[in-house]
């Protein structure tokens, strides 16, 4: 059970990082992102952020941010 949760967490983290990197590399009119909501930097926080991004629509994504030395998951949009 713990190994499966760790694999899920690692896979989700990789997907989030890949999405964040792709959003940063793709050229556009502006590179600003709007943070809609923060989630704890845990596997449960990643799952909640991912579910919220899926429900919000294709322009929303999750990204990992470091705010004041604390890591968080953030639901964001361009």
N, C-alpha and C positions, 0 to 999 in steps of 0.2 A: 504494500500500500504506500509506504513512504517513498519507495523507489519510483513508483508510478507518478506520485505527486511531484517529485523532484523533476522527473522528465517533462511533465506537463508545464511546470513552472519555468524550466529552462527553455522549452520550446516556445512558450508565450513570450518570454523575455527576448529571445532571438527575433521573433516576429515583430515585436514592438520596436526594437532597435533598428531592424531593417526598414520598417515603415518610416521611422523618424529620419533615418539617413536618406532614404529615397525622397522624402519631403524636403529635406535640406538641399539636395543636389539638383532637383528639378527646377529649372529656371521659371520665374514667374514675375508678375508685375511688382510684387513685394514679398519679402521673406518673413514678414511678421506672422506670428501665430497668436491666436486668442485662446487663453486657458479658460475652459468652461468650468471644470471641477477638478479637485485633487482627491487622490486615493492613497491609502497607506502603501508603502513599498513592500508589500507581501504578495504571496501568490493569490490570496483572496482579493487583495486590492487590484491586482492585474486582471483577474477574472471579472471583477465588477466594472472596471474601466473598459475592458473589451466588450462586455455586454452592453454598456451604455453607448459605446461608439457604434456598435452594430445597430442598436435601436435608433440612434440619432440620424444616421444616414451616411452616405459615402464620403462626404467631405470631412467627417469627424474621424479622429485617430487618437491612439494612446501613445504617450511618450514618457520616458523617464527623465525627471529633472532633479537637480540638486539645488535646494533652496535653503540658504543659511546653514549649509553643512548637513542637511537632512535630505535623503532621497525620497521622492514621492512619484507616484504614477499620476499623470495629468491627462485628462480628456481635453483635446485641443481641436481647433479648426484653423484653416488658413485665414 
